Amino acid sequence: MFELIPELLVYLFAVYGMLSLIISIIESFPKRKKSSNIDVKLVILIKNQQDNVEGIVKTILSGETARDIVSNGKLYIVDMGSEDETLKILKKLKNNHDMIEVFNRDEKELIFEEIKAN
């Protein structure tokens, strides 16, 4: 009888250890919270950033907070009169990502109409 007690304790500790391990693994997975505030819009003003614009946009789209905001709406980018290839790069990005809306300097007021419509 007394020989069974140490064996029983070992089994109990083993089960406890396994449950603790499983719970730790499950808790280590990131929990995504879906943003319920669809009234938040992300607008970026940019000028003469042909060397950086693609990286900037991809970084914003890959970030968790921005992705939650953009997933409920659109990412609005306004080119403020770039004299380089920034606008051309932005239009290429727009073709690859449906969530991006690109406006030039003269169209910047259209953002408010676009936001009201959504």
C-alpha positions in Angstrom: 0.0 0.0 0.0 2.7 2.4 1.0 4.7 1.5 -2.1 1.8 2.8 -4.2 1.8 6.3 -2.8 5.1 7.5 -4.3 4.1 6.1 -7.7 0.7 7.9 -7.4 2.4 11.1 -6.5 4.7 10.9 -9.6 1.7 10.4 -11.8 -0.1 13.3 -10.3 2.9 15.6 -10.8 3.3 14.3 -14.3 -0.3 15.1 -15.2 0.0 18.6 -13.5 3.2 19.3 -15.5 1.6 18.3 -18.8 -1.5 20.4 -18.1 0.7 23.4 -17.2 2.8 22.9 -20.4 -0.4 22.8 -22.6 -1.8 25.9 -21.0 1.5 27.8 -21.4 1.6 26.8 -25.1 -2.0 27.9 -25.7 -1.4 31.2 -23.9 1.7 31.9 -25.9 -0.2 32.3 -29.1 -1.1 35.9 -29.8 -4.7 36.8 -29.4 -6.1 39.0 -32.2 -8.7 41.4 -31.2 -10.9 42.6 -34.0 -11.4 46.3 -33.9 -15.0 47.2 -33.8 -14.5 50.9 -34.3 -15.0 51.3 -38.1 -15.0 55.1 -37.8 -11.2 55.2 -37.4 -9.5 56.1 -40.7 -5.8 56.1 -41.4 -4.6 59.0 -43.7 -0.9 59.5 -44.7 0.5 62.6 -46.2 3.6 62.0 -48.2 5.9 64.0 -50.5 9.1 63.2 -52.4 9.6 59.7 -50.9 10.2 57.5 -53.9 13.0 55.6 -52.1 10.9 55.0 -49.0 7.2 55.0 -49.9 6.9 51.3 -50.7 8.6 50.3 -47.4 6.5 52.8 -45.4 3.2 51.5 -46.8 4.2 47.8 -46.4 5.3 48.5 -42.8 2.0 50.2 -42.1 0.0 47.3 -43.6 2.1 44.7 -41.7 1.7 46.4 -38.3 -1.0 44.8 -36.2 -2.7 48.0 -35.0 -2.8 49.5 -38.5 -3.9 46.3 -40.0 -6.9 46.2 -37.6 -7.8 49.7 -38.6 -7.3 49.2 -42.3 -9.1 45.9 -42.3 -12.3 47.8 -41.5 -11.8 50.5 -44.1 -9.1 51.9 -46.3 -5.7 53.4 -46.0 -5.8 56.9 -47.5 -2.5 58.2 -48.9 -2.2 61.8 -50.2 0.8 62.7 -52.4 1.4 66.3 -51.5 2.9 67.3 -54.9 6.0 65.0 -55.2 8.4 65.9 -57.9 9.8 62.4 -58.1 8.2 59.0 -58.8 6.3 58.8 -55.5 2.9 59.1 -57.0 3.7 56.5 -59.7 4.8 54.1 -57.0 1.7 54.8 -54.9 -0.5 54.0 -57.9 1.3 50.7 -58.4 0.8 49.9 -54.7 -2.9 50.7 -55.1 -3.2 48.2 -57.9 -1.7 45.5 -55.6 -3.7 46.4 -52.5 -7.4 47.0 -52.7 -7.4 48.7 -49.3 -5.3 51.6 -50.4 -6.8 54.8 -51.9 -4.3 57.3 -53.4 -5.0 61.0 -53.9 -2.8 63.7 -55.4 -2.5 67.1 -53.9 -5.4 68.5 -56.0 -7.7 65.6 -54.9 -7.0 65.8 -51.2 -10.4 67.3 -50.4 -12.0 64.1 -51.9 -10.9 62.2 -48.9 -13.6 63.7 -46.8 -16.2 62.7 -49.4 -14.8 59.2 -49.5 -14.9 58.9 -45.7 -18.4 60.2 -45.5 -19.5 57.7 -48.2 -18.1 54.8 -46.1 
